[in-house]
Amino acid sequence: MEQAAVASNRKVVLREYISRAPREDDMVLVDGGTVALRVPEGAAPAVLVKNLYLSCDPYIRGRMRDFHGSYIPPFTPGSVIEGLGLARVVDSTHPGFSAGDIVSGMTGWEEYSLIDKPEQLSKIQQNDIPLSYHLGLLGMPGFTAYAGFYEVCSPKKGEFVFVSAASGAVGQIVGQLAKLHGCYVVGSAGTNQKVELLKNKFGFDEAFNYKEEPDLTAALKRYFPEGIDIYFENVGGAMLDAVLLNMRAHGRIAVCGMVSQHGMTDPVGIHNLFCLITKRIRMQGFIQSDYLHMFPQFLSDMTKHYRDGKIVYVEDMSIGLENAPAAFVGLFSGKNVGKQVVCVSQE
């Protein structure tokens, strides 16, 4: 058999477990040596891919701590960071994939990855929609927004909807879906640039910069004089406390994330949970993988909305694997504008 071609393979590894907000130096770019551009002989069916785009998502922070009680296990210090990505198949011994296929799924933060569970990959059909959007609009964040809004929030036309971290990967889509559903929508974000984006690009009815509001409860009362029916929760902490005081009877809170609590070993408690009783509020956490039966319908609906100009999407692209740690850490201080993606290669 002819000798397989080889390529160098840089990778980003976790230095050690952390119990605080992530920093760039918690991750190290290392030379992974050379990799043969062929699936090893004798291995179970596998796929070797060249990574094109990597998704930076807050849940990855949870895998950096020494905690085994979550829905996804922690990384091992010294091992490559993993996350959702888009890649091109270089070699495959799995009948479902061929060289040249574009796939999405869990991959490594490295230039080449050997995927030993290729059945978890999805083939991507290239079309007029930018490839990287399959990590956002048409990927996990978009599906999180879709399943969370329609299934967990149970929206009705005319209801009052509040979205926190509203310009992020998930929030920007939730707000637009709510507008399409006939709801009144307000979003919060952490810069005036993002507030303008929410109102002028994503079509929110109102938006505010939470950093400029000394009293969040009063701010929400101003934007929702009649109260909030639906809160799509992305931040936790003081914002959740303020929302609870402003919810309407029989309101729904979909708990998607709590980015304000990610760096805390001693998370801040919530003071106003009694409102759940007095206002008969339903507050539910969820993970998009519980709703995978809806994914084909989501893909069809979202593609049509995008092509019809009814949904717009903003992503924040960092170029180069070496910039992945900074791009990831930026999520926790709001540096990104829109969905954070890292371009490893465009080939």
N, C-alpha and C positions, 0 to 999 in steps of 0.2 A: 504494500500500500504506500502511495506517495506521502511524503512528509507534509503535515499540515502547516499552513502559514501560521505565523505567530504575531502577536501585537503586544505592546506594553499596556499595562492595566493599572492606572492610578485609582485609588479608592479613598473614601472618607470613613474613618473608624472612630468609635467611641473610646475616649481616653479612659474614663472611669465613671462609675455611677455618680449621679448628682442628686442633691436634695434641695435645690434652689432653682431660681430661674437659669435657663441655659446660657452659656457664654460661648463665643466662637472657639476658644481654646479647649473646650470640652470635646471638640472633634478635631481630628488630625488628618491632613491629606498625606497619604503615604504612597510610596512606589510599591505596587503589588507584584512587581516582576513582570514576566511575560506570560501570556495565556495563549494556548494553542487554539486556533479558530475552528475547532471541531469538537463535537461532543465526545468525551472519552469513550474508547471502546469498552464493551462489557458492562457499561453503566445501564441502569434502568432508563426507559425512554425519557429523554430530556431535551431541552432547547437551549442553545447558546445564543445570547442576544447582545447586540451593541445598543447601549442605552442612549436615547436621544433627548428625552425630557424627564425631569424628576419633579415630583410634587412635594412642596413644603407644607406640612399640615401640623396643627398644634398637638394632635394626639401623639405624635412622635416623641414629644417631651415626656410623656408617661412611660415610654419604653426605656428611658434613660435612667430610671431609678430602680433600685433593688427591691422591686415589689412584684409578687407573683400572683396577686389576687385579682388582676384585671382581666378583661375579655381578650387581651392580646399580651403575650409574654414579653418580658424585658429583653433588651439586647444583652449580649455578653461583652464586657469591656475588652477592647482590642479587636472586636469583630466589626465588620462593615455595617454602616447604618443602612436600614432597609426602609423602603416606602413605596408608594405607588409611582409608577413610571410608564413611559411609552418607549418602546424599543423596536429595533429591526432584527428579525431573525437572521443569524449568520449561518447556523447549522442546526439540524433537528433530526432526532431519531424517533420522534413522536409522529404518528400518522396524521395528526390534525394540523401540523404546522410545517411550512416549507421555507427555505431560505428566501429572504426578501419580504416575507410577511411583516406587517406592522402589528404589534400586539400591545395591550395594556395589562397591567397587573402589578403584583408585588415584585420589586427588583431591588438590586443593591445600589448604593450611592458609589458607583464605580463606572469605568468605561465599558467593561464587558461583564456579563453575569451568566452563570450557568443556572438555569431554572430547572430544578429537579421535580417540580410539581406543575408541569405545563398545563394540566387540565384546569388550573386556576387562572390561566391567561385568557384574554378575549382578543379575537382578531378585530382590527379596526379597518373599516373600508375608507380609503382616502377619497375625499370629495372636495367640495368648495369650502368646507368649514376648516379653519386652521387646525392642524394636527394637535397642537398643544391644548386645544379646547377640550380634548377628550380626557384631560386631567382636571378640568374645571366644570365648565358649562355642561358638558356631556359625560362627566365623570362623577367621582364620589361626592364632591361638594354640591354639584347640581342636583344629584339624586337625593342627597341629604335634605336639601331645600324642598324638593318636590314631595318626598315621602313625609317629611316633618310637617309641611304646611297642610297638605291634603288629608293625611291620615291621622296625625296627632292633633292638629289644631281644629279640625272639623269646621272649616270656615263657612260663613254664610254671607251672601251679598249684603253690602252696607255696613259690615262690622268694622270696628276700630282696631287697627293692627299696629303694634309697636315692634320694631326690630332693632336689637342692639348689635354693635359691630357691623353696621348695616352695609358698609362698602366692601366688606370682606368677601371671600370666595362664596360663602353660603348666603350671607345676608343680602347681597345685591340681587340674588335670584329670588329669595323669599319675597322681598318687597315688590318685585315686578310681577310675580305670580299673584300676589295679593291684589295688586292694581287690576290685573286682568280678570280677577274674580269679582271685581266691583267693590272692593274694600277701600276704606280711608287709611292711608299708610304714613307713618312717621318713623324715621330712623335716627339713630344716634351714631356719631363717629367721633374720632379724636383730633381731627384737624379741620380747619375751615375749607381747605381744598376738597376734602372728602365730603363735607356737608354740601358744597356746591355740586359735586358729582352726583350725590343722591337726588338732589332736586332737579338738576338740569339734564342729566344723562339717563338716570334710572327711573325718573318720573315719580319719585316719592312726593306726596302732597306737602310734607314738611320734613325738616331735618334740623338737628342741633348738635353743637360741639359740647359734649358732656364736660370737657375740661374747663369750659367757660361758665358752667352752671354751679354756683355755690350750694344750691339746694335742689337736688334732683327731684324730690317729691313735688316741689313747687313748679319745676320746669315741666314735668309730665302733666300736672294739673292744667298748666297753660296750654299745652298742645292737645290734651284730651279732657276738655271741660266736662264731658259726659262719661269719662272713664274709658278703660281699655278692655276690649273683648278678648283679644289674642296677643300674647307676648311670645315672640320667638327669641329665646334666651341663648345668648352667646358669651356673656361675660361674667355673670354672677355678682357676688359682693354687694356693694352699696346700690348698684342699679336695680338688682332684684328686690332689695328691700323697698326701694322707692316705688317700683312697679306694683308690688303687693298692695300698697296703700291706695293705688289708683285703679286697681282692677274693678270691673263690673261684676255683678252677680252672674254666676255660671260661666265665668271666663275660663280660658284655657291657656296654659303656659307649656310650651314645648321646650324642654331643656336639651339643647343641642350641644352646648359647650359652656365652659366657665373660664375663659382665658385669663381673667383677672386673678384667678386662684392657682394658675399653673406653677408659679414659682414658689409657692408657700408650703413649708412643711407643717405650719400650723394655720390652716385655712380660717378665714374670717367667718364667724357664725352669722346666721340670718335672724333678724329680730322680729319680723312681722309675719311669721308663718301662721299665726292665729287667723289671719285674713282668709286662709284656705277654708276655714270652717264658716266664718260669718258670711263670706261671699260665695260659698260653695264652688270654689275654684278647683279645676282639675289640673294638676301639675305633673307632667310625665316626662321622664328621660327616655331617650331613644337612640338607637344606632341604625344607620341606613341598611346594614346587612340583614336586619329583620324583615325587610320589605323587598327582597330581591325579586319576588314574583312580579313586582310592578316595573322592573327595569325596562323591559321592551316597550311598554306603553310610555314610560318617561322619555326614552330615547326618541320615539316617534313624535311625541308632543313637543319636546324641547327643540328638536331639529326644525319642526314646522314653525314654531314661534320665532326662532332665530332667523329663518329664511324669510318669514313674513315681516321682519323688522319689529316684532312685538316684544322681543327681549334683546337687550344689548348686553355685552359682556366686556369686562375690563380685567386684564391680567398684568402682573408685574413680573417681567422676565429678567432674570439674572443670567449672564452668559459665562459659562465655564464651570467645571466641576469644583475648581478651587474656591469658587464663591458660594458654594452651597451652605457652608456653616453660617456665614454672615446673613445669607438670605433667610435661613431658618430662624436664627436668633432674632432677626428683625420683626418676625411675626408678633413677638411678645411685647414690643414697644410701639407697635402700629406703624412701622416704617413702610410696609408694603401698601400699595394702593391697588386693591383688587387681589385676584388670585395669585399667590406667589409660586412661580415655576422657575426651575433652573434648566437652561439649555446646555446639555453635555456635548451634543454633536448634532449637526443638521444633515449629516450624510445618511 
